Each structure stands twice: as C-alpha cells, then as structure tokens.
Amino acid sequence: MSAQKDVSISLAESSIVAGNDLHGTVVINYSGRFDSVVINSQIENSSDVFSYTCLNDKNIKHPYARLSIFKSELAGTNTINFTATTNHIPAEGEYTNVKFRVSIIQEHKEVVSDVTFTKILKA
C-alpha cells in the first residue's frame, strides 16, 4: 500500500514544443498549518522561464519562474490546476530538460515538496 504524499505535482504532457501549453496539477494533502504554496520551474542550462497563464480556470499573466499562491487564495480547495508556456527553444540536441517543483511554505520555511520533469522539444 502506497503512502499518500503531503503535496504532489503532475504534468499532463511528458514533452512540449516551445509556445505550446503545459498543463499541471498540484494536490495538497498536508494536514498541518501553512501560509502558501509555491510552484517553480527550472529550464536546464538556461535563464528562460515558463509564464503561468491560467490558475484554476482563471486567466493570469505571471511571466516568472516562480508562482506563489497564498492559502487564502485556495478557498478551501486542495487541488490547483495551472497552465504554463515558454518560448524556450533547445540550443543543443533535440530537447531541454525541465524541472517543476511545488513546495508548501509555513512561516518562511519549506515544510514539504515534490518534483516532476518534462522536456521541451525542438519543433
């Protein structure tokens, strides 16, 4: 029997081409106190970022690698759905690796986290 993670992140696409949408889901099962949830992305060997365009079916414009969501903004839900996009084009090889990480923050300290990976393909 597998233990349920306190927080988990998953991506609908295992790879994307620059300019296409990437869809992700964060599920929060953490029973302790927390102030915020942070989703961030890191594109390997690059300073390029993903821009977050949708959060729980609401359009947003967040052109930064890190998206912070206060607990009060979650309105009691334990699932966060997001859409992100990037204009990054792999410089070398057929693809670039990307890491997405979610963290739960309490009083400026990370209490739990999870990571997942995807690839950006050359068109």
C-alpha positions as CSV (number, residue, x, y, z in Angstrom):
1,M,0.0,0.0,0.0
2,S,1.5,3.4,-1.0
3,A,1.5,6.3,1.3
4,Q,-0.2,9.4,0.1
5,K,2.2,12.4,-0.4
6,D,1.6,15.6,1.6
7,V,1.9,17.5,-1.7
8,S,2.3,16.2,-5.3
9,I,2.7,17.8,-8.7
10,S,2.0,16.1,-12.0
11,L,2.1,17.3,-15.6
12,A,-0.3,16.2,-18.4
13,E,2.3,16.4,-21.1
14,S,5.6,14.5,-20.9
15,S,7.0,16.9,-23.5
16,I,6.1,20.1,-25.3
17,V,7.2,22.3,-28.2
18,A,8.0,25.9,-27.4
19,G,4.9,28.0,-27.5
20,N,2.5,25.2,-26.6
21,D,0.7,25.0,-23.3
22,L,1.8,22.8,-20.5
23,H,-0.9,21.7,-18.0
24,G,-0.1,20.8,-14.4
25,T,-2.0,19.7,-11.3
26,V,-0.9,20.1,-7.6
27,V,-2.7,18.1,-5.0
28,I,-2.4,19.2,-1.4
29,N,-2.9,16.5,1.4
30,Y,-0.9,18.3,4.0
31,S,-2.8,18.4,7.3
32,G,-0.5,20.9,9.1
33,R,-0.6,24.7,9.0
34,F,0.8,26.5,6.0
35,D,0.9,30.0,4.6
36,S,1.4,29.4,0.9
37,V,2.1,27.0,-2.0
38,V,4.9,27.8,-4.4
39,I,5.2,26.3,-7.9
40,N,8.5,26.9,-9.7
41,S,10.2,25.8,-12.9
42,Q,13.8,25.5,-14.0
43,I,14.8,25.0,-17.6
44,E,18.2,23.2,-17.7
45,N,21.2,25.3,-18.8
46,S,19.0,28.3,-19.5
47,S,17.8,31.5,-17.9
48,D,14.5,31.1,-19.9
49,V,11.3,30.7,-17.9
50,F,7.8,29.4,-18.1
51,S,5.0,32.0,-17.9
52,Y,1.9,31.0,-16.0
53,T,-1.2,31.8,-18.0
54,C,-4.1,30.1,-16.1
55,L,-4.7,29.2,-12.5
56,N,-7.8,27.2,-11.5
57,D,-9.6,28.2,-14.7
58,K,-8.8,31.9,-14.2
59,N,-6.5,33.7,-16.7
60,I,-3.4,35.2,-15.2
61,K,-0.3,36.8,-16.5
62,H,2.7,35.7,-14.4
63,P,5.9,35.8,-16.6
64,Y,8.2,34.5,-13.8
65,A,9.6,31.1,-13.0
66,R,8.0,31.1,-9.5
67,L,4.3,31.3,-8.7
68,S,3.3,31.8,-5.1
69,I,-0.3,31.2,-4.0
70,F,-1.5,32.2,-0.6
71,K,-3.5,29.6,1.3
72,S,-6.4,32.1,1.5
73,E,-6.5,32.2,-2.3
74,L,-7.1,28.5,-2.4
75,A,-10.6,29.0,-0.9
76,G,-10.6,25.6,0.8
77,T,-9.7,23.5,-2.3
78,N,-6.8,21.1,-2.2
79,T,-6.3,21.0,-5.9
80,I,-4.5,23.6,-8.0
81,N,-4.7,23.4,-11.8
82,F,-2.3,25.5,-13.8
83,T,-1.3,26.2,-17.4
84,A,2.2,27.5,-18.3
85,T,4.0,28.2,-21.6
86,T,7.6,29.0,-22.6
87,N,9.3,30.3,-25.7
88,H,12.5,28.4,-24.9
89,I,14.0,26.6,-27.9
90,P,16.6,23.9,-27.2
91,A,20.0,25.3,-28.2
92,E,21.8,21.9,-28.4
93,G,20.4,18.5,-29.0
94,E,16.8,17.5,-29.6
95,Y,15.3,18.6,-26.2
96,T,15.9,20.5,-23.0
97,N,15.0,19.1,-19.6
98,V,12.7,21.0,-17.3
99,K,12.0,20.5,-13.6
100,F,8.8,21.7,-11.9
101,R,8.7,21.8,-8.1
102,V,6.0,22.5,-5.7
103,S,6.6,23.5,-2.1
104,I,4.4,24.2,0.9
105,I,5.6,27.1,3.0
106,Q,4.9,27.8,6.6
107,E,6.5,30.9,8.3
108,H,9.1,31.3,5.5
109,K,10.2,27.7,5.7
110,E,9.6,24.9,3.3
111,V,7.8,22.0,5.1
112,V,7.1,19.6,2.2
113,S,7.8,19.5,-1.6
114,D,7.6,17.4,-4.7
115,V,9.2,17.5,-8.2
116,T,8.4,16.3,-11.7
117,F,10.1,16.6,-15.0
118,T,9.2,17.3,-18.6
119,K,11.1,18.1,-21.9
120,I,10.9,20.9,-24.3
121,L,11.4,19.5,-27.9
122,K,12.7,21.2,-31.0
123,A,9.9,22.0,-33.4
